[in-house]
Amino acid sequence: MDKGNETIVPIKIGHLKICLAAVIWGSLGIFIRAVDLPVTTIVFFRVTFATVAIFVIILARGNLSQLRLRKHRGLMILRGLGLTINWLLFFYALTLTTIANAVLLTYTAPIFIVFLSAIILKEKVELKTVFSLIVCMAGIVLIVFPGLKIGTGAHLIGMICALGSATTYGLLVIASKYLLGEYMPESLVFYESFVTFLVLAPFVLVNFSKPSSLEWLLLAIMGIAHTALAALLYTSGLKQIKAQYAGIFAYLDPLTAIILAFLFLSETPTAYTIIGGVFILTGGLTIIIQRRVEQPLIPD
């Protein structure tokens, strides 16, 4: 294998991991629809199953030393708190304003990621990243366009929550990228899930809602697949690609949700939705295809 291929392959794998994680997260809505429990309870059991799953993986590999906190302990704890705040802000946004407003403002997160990656991680913001970001954001606007509403009162508070969710998500991605220089992906996912578990436990146990047998199964799937597996894929992929690229691929999440809602929930997409989906795919493919073209081959 020549040296050129050695430099291209890890980047392609990183792309695939991030995209697969976004697709898994995009299927979450179908499972949530089938669980009649409070939001905090759903999130609590998601992170509970995720924490156990990650611990079992680390234990099976004989890598318990990964859980030893060395440097940046405070940042590791803050990531868990940030994840809790991110989820709660997003769910509050969904209850206080329209879904369209909440989704549109939450998916401004990649914009924050691009700018923060340049300021904190010193990544050079590439022209193709800006182009992809504009195209994907236009796609989101088209998808949610029919439900957009100017915010006042509760709507305004909901929109502020959505922007807060976008900001915390951007900070989480940047913090993850920074910590991956010191910790393995499994360590990051374990601690973010474990800290969220500790934060939510008192609230959930005080007003405990017992899941049904089916709900237990769905919660286990959401914890193991949508939280542990997807987070591992995303975090390990983030280690191999620029943070700004990971932000672009996040737009596959709502696109997947729309496709699965059509297939399983009989929610027919509008013309705006279809065109917006094409925009999102175009933005993502721009990152993947151009990366291959621009990567120079190093002669032997």
Phi, psi and omega per residue, in radians:
M1 nan 2.344 3.141
D2 -1.400 2.925 -3.071
K3 -1.168 -0.508 3.129
G4 -1.086 -0.775 3.127
N5 -1.126 -0.608 -3.129
E6 -1.114 -0.507 3.134
T7 -1.498 -0.442 -3.076
I8 -1.448 -0.729 -2.999
V9 -1.006 -0.839 -3.129
P10 -1.039 -0.597 -3.130
I11 -1.192 -0.716 3.106
K12 -1.110 -0.698 3.107
I13 -1.135 -0.693 3.094
G14 -1.071 -0.741 3.069
H15 -1.003 -0.829 -3.079
L16 -1.090 -0.734 -3.127
K17 -1.102 -0.807 -3.132
I18 -1.111 -0.771 -3.141
C19 -1.101 -0.734 -3.141
L20 -1.141 -0.686 3.094
A21 -1.083 -0.746 3.132
A22 -1.110 -0.668 3.118
V23 -1.148 -0.733 3.111
I24 -1.086 -0.783 3.117
W25 -1.113 -0.563 3.136
G26 -1.151 -0.383 3.140
S27 -1.533 -0.027 -3.058
L28 -1.101 -0.635 -3.089
G29 -0.999 -0.641 -3.137
I30 -1.099 -0.695 -3.132
F31 -1.269 -0.710 -3.135
I32 -1.092 -0.646 3.125
R33 -1.041 -0.494 -3.060
A34 -1.608 -0.021 -3.110
V35 -1.970 2.035 -3.116
D36 -1.708 1.243 -3.126
L37 -2.393 2.757 3.072
P38 -1.034 2.638 -3.109
V39 -0.994 -0.785 -3.117
T40 -1.080 -0.608 3.119
T41 -1.190 -0.751 3.113
I42 -1.058 -0.844 -3.139
V43 -1.092 -0.727 -3.123
F44 -1.033 -0.848 -3.102
F45 -1.276 -0.492 3.027
R46 -1.018 -0.895 -3.088
V47 -1.276 -0.471 3.082
T48 -1.123 -0.896 3.117
F49 -1.115 -0.640 3.139
A50 -1.140 -0.769 3.142
T51 -1.059 -0.787 3.133
V52 -1.122 -0.757 -3.115
A53 -1.089 -0.793 -3.136
I54 -1.152 -0.700 3.121
F55 -1.082 -0.737 3.122
V56 -1.090 -0.720 3.117
I57 -1.085 -0.823 -3.138
I58 -1.111 -0.727 3.133
L59 -1.124 -0.747 -3.136
A60 -1.109 -0.558 3.123
R61 -1.464 -0.075 -3.132
G62 1.174 0.576 -3.074
N63 -2.048 0.731 -3.133
L64 -1.071 -0.372 3.108
S65 -1.100 -0.350 3.101
Q66 -1.073 -0.453 -3.068
L67 -1.446 -0.071 3.111
R68 -1.323 2.107 3.130
L69 -1.379 2.148 -3.112
R70 -1.883 -1.460 3.132
K71 -1.712 2.828 3.033
H72 0.946 0.749 -3.123
R73 -1.077 -0.736 -3.138
G74 -1.072 -0.696 -3.140
L75 -1.171 -0.630 3.101
M76 -1.093 -0.745 3.129
I77 -1.187 -0.714 -3.134
L78 -1.098 -0.554 3.104
R79 -1.086 -0.716 3.102
G80 -1.126 -0.750 3.087
L81 -1.122 -0.692 3.126
G82 -1.101 -0.690 3.111
L83 -1.111 -0.737 3.113
T84 -1.064 -0.833 -3.140
I85 -1.092 -0.710 -3.130
N86 -1.040 -0.866 -3.131
W87 -1.129 -0.791 -3.100
L88 -1.125 -0.724 3.116
L89 -1.081 -0.715 -3.133
F90 -1.142 -0.762 -3.139
F91 -1.190 -0.642 3.054
Y92 -1.119 -0.669 3.103
A93 -1.063 -0.696 -3.141
L94 -1.135 -0.533 -3.107
T95 -1.522 -0.412 -3.046
L96 -1.715 -0.427 3.132
T97 -2.323 -3.108 -3.126
T98 -1.223 2.717 3.094
I99 -1.038 -0.670 -3.137
A100 -1.067 -0.834 3.109
N101 -1.049 -0.798 -3.093
A102 -1.093 -0.799 -3.112
V103 -1.162 -0.811 -3.102
L104 -1.032 -0.845 -3.077
L105 -1.274 -0.602 3.097
T106 -1.128 -0.640 -3.117
Y107 -1.525 0.387 2.838
T108 -1.501 -0.050 -3.119
A109 -0.915 -0.765 3.125
P110 -1.015 -0.494 3.089
I111 -1.125 -0.784 3.097
F112 -1.092 -0.687 -3.125
I113 -1.082 -0.777 -3.128
V114 -1.049 -0.834 -3.107
F115 -1.234 -0.704 3.137
L116 -1.193 -0.600 3.114
S117 -1.140 -0.581 3.104
A118 -1.267 -0.699 -3.074
I119 -1.365 -0.808 -3.024
I120 -1.598 -0.804 -3.088
L121 -1.585 -0.106 3.142
K122 1.075 0.521 3.055
E123 -1.330 2.417 3.056
K124 -1.329 2.157 3.125
V125 -1.312 2.040 -3.065
E126 -1.530 2.630 -3.129
L127 -1.048 -0.688 -3.116
K128 -1.179 -0.509 3.079
T129 -1.159 -0.771 3.122
V130 -1.099 -0.759 3.121
F131 -1.064 -0.837 -3.130
S132 -1.098 -0.668 3.140
L133 -1.108 -0.769 3.134
I134 -1.126 -0.755 -3.125
V135 -1.129 -0.794 -3.133
C136 -1.158 -0.706 3.132
M137 -1.143 -0.655 3.065
A138 -1.093 -0.656 3.101
G139 -1.099 -0.744 3.111
I140 -1.105 -0.736 3.120
V141 -1.036 -0.767 3.129
L142 -1.108 -0.699 -3.107
I143 -1.125 -0.751 -3.045
V144 -1.679 -0.011 -3.018
F145 -0.869 -0.798 -3.092
P146 -1.075 -0.439 -3.073
G147 -1.794 0.091 -3.129
L148 -1.167 2.505 -3.110
K149 -2.591 2.367 3.096
I150 -1.147 2.281 -3.011
G151 -1.553 2.252 2.963
T152 -2.460 2.662 3.112
G153 1.081 -2.208 -3.128
A154 -1.081 -0.619 3.107
H155 -1.060 -0.730 -3.138
L156 -1.113 -0.747 3.107
I157 -1.085 -0.737 3.112
G158 -1.082 -0.687 3.128
M159 -1.196 -0.620 3.071
I160 -1.151 -0.694 3.073
C161 -1.069 -0.726 3.137
A162 -1.107 -0.738 3.086
L163 -1.138 -0.645 3.073
G164 -1.114 -0.674 3.086
S165 -1.115 -0.727 3.121
A166 -1.121 -0.730 -3.127
T167 -1.140 -0.811 -3.138
T168 -1.132 -0.625 3.098
Y169 -1.105 -0.772 3.117
G170 -1.054 -0.756 3.124
L171 -1.138 -0.646 3.112
L172 -1.096 -0.746 3.133
V173 -1.118 -0.778 -3.139
I174 -1.134 -0.746 3.112
A175 -1.098 -0.694 3.119
S176 -1.099 -0.811 3.134
K177 -1.045 -0.702 3.141
Y178 -1.163 -0.779 -3.077
L179 -1.281 -0.371 -3.137
L180 -1.153 -0.221 3.033
G181 -1.312 -0.261 -3.081
E182 -2.083 -0.548 -3.044
Y183 -2.137 2.728 3.057
M184 -1.373 2.716 3.126
P185 -0.955 -0.671 -3.133
E186 -1.045 -0.666 -3.136
S187 -1.138 -0.759 -3.132
L188 -1.101 -0.781 -3.109
V189 -1.178 -0.692 3.131
F190 -1.056 -0.870 -3.041
Y191 -1.245 -0.599 3.109
E192 -1.187 -0.638 3.110
S193 -1.253 -0.745 -3.086
F194 -1.146 -0.749 3.136
V195 -1.134 -0.734 3.097
T196 -1.085 -0.696 3.068
F197 -1.003 -0.821 -3.117
L198 -1.143 -0.661 -3.114
V199 -1.188 -0.738 -3.046
L200 -1.496 -0.363 -3.048
A201 -0.921 -0.856 -3.120
P202 -1.044 -0.684 -3.101
F203 -1.218 -0.675 -3.085
V204 -1.312 -0.701 -3.089
L205 -1.214 -0.515 3.109
V206 -1.187 -0.729 3.128
N207 -2.080 1.114 -3.033
F208 -1.276 2.281 3.057
S209 -1.995 2.032 -3.058
K210 -1.332 2.132 3.109
P211 -1.241 2.685 3.021
S212 -1.360 3.057 -3.141
S213 -1.051 -0.767 3.122
L214 -1.136 -0.700 -3.133
E215 -1.145 -0.635 3.062
W216 -1.028 -0.766 3.138
L217 -1.096 -0.808 -3.121
L218 -1.147 -0.673 3.095
L219 -1.128 -0.660 3.098
A220 -1.127 -0.735 3.107
I221 -1.103 -0.779 3.136
M222 -1.112 -0.602 3.137
G223 -1.299 -0.778 -3.072
I224 -1.393 -0.816 -3.069
A225 -1.495 -0.953 -3.021
H226 -1.346 -0.354 -3.115
T227 -1.905 -1.063 -3.079
A228 -1.203 -0.998 -3.082
L229 -1.100 -0.870 -3.103
A230 -1.092 -0.724 3.130
A231 -1.153 -0.651 3.087
L232 -1.122 -0.782 3.115
L233 -1.067 -0.809 -3.103
Y234 -1.111 -0.826 -3.065
T235 -1.180 -0.738 3.121
S236 -1.213 -0.590 3.070
G237 -1.188 -0.642 3.129
L238 -1.092 -0.504 3.129
K239 -1.188 -0.384 -3.033
Q240 -1.804 -0.228 -3.116
I241 -2.295 2.940 3.109
K242 -1.191 2.581 3.133
A243 -1.047 -0.633 -3.117
Q244 -1.129 -0.555 3.083
Y245 -1.215 -0.703 3.140
A246 -1.054 -0.635 3.112
G247 -1.082 -0.714 3.139
I248 -1.121 -0.768 -3.089
F249 -1.184 -0.287 3.112
A250 -1.081 -0.399 -3.125
Y251 -1.204 -0.215 3.059
L252 -1.216 -0.347 3.139
D253 -1.051 -1.049 3.141
P254 -1.149 -0.527 3.113
L255 -1.125 -0.762 3.094
T256 -1.093 -0.721 -3.139
A257 -1.048 -0.694 -3.136
I258 -1.162 -0.774 -3.126
I259 -1.109 -0.789 -3.117
L260 -1.215 -0.595 3.082
A261 -1.115 -0.622 3.090
F262 -1.193 -0.733 -3.070
L263 -1.299 -0.665 -2.996
F264 -1.960 -0.367 -3.091
L265 -2.019 0.090 3.106
S266 1.022 0.568 3.077
E267 -1.622 1.804 -3.052
T268 -1.322 2.170 3.135
P269 -1.254 2.570 3.095
T270 -1.453 3.013 3.081
A271 -1.058 -0.686 3.083
Y272 -1.010 -0.746 -3.108
T273 -1.105 -0.770 -3.122
I274 -1.121 -0.804 3.131
I275 -1.119 -0.728 3.099
G276 -1.064 -0.692 3.091
G277 -1.084 -0.693 3.091
V278 -1.106 -0.698 3.098
F279 -1.048 -0.797 -3.117
I280 -1.107 -0.773 3.104
L281 -1.084 -0.690 3.121
T282 -1.083 -0.770 3.129
G283 -1.092 -0.752 3.124
G284 -1.166 -0.752 3.140
L285 -1.142 -0.527 3.100
T286 -1.047 -0.716 3.130
I287 -1.163 -0.801 -3.056
I288 -1.223 -0.890 -3.044
I289 -1.182 -0.824 -3.111
Q290 -1.135 -0.529 3.133
R291 -1.083 -0.702 3.136
R292 -1.164 -0.670 -3.111
V293 -1.224 -0.698 -3.037
E294 -1.373 -0.400 -3.096
Q295 -1.186 1.967 -3.108
P296 -1.260 2.550 3.043
L297 -1.511 2.256 -3.138
I298 -1.648 2.094 -3.092
P299 -1.152 2.638 3.101
D300 -1.172 nan nan
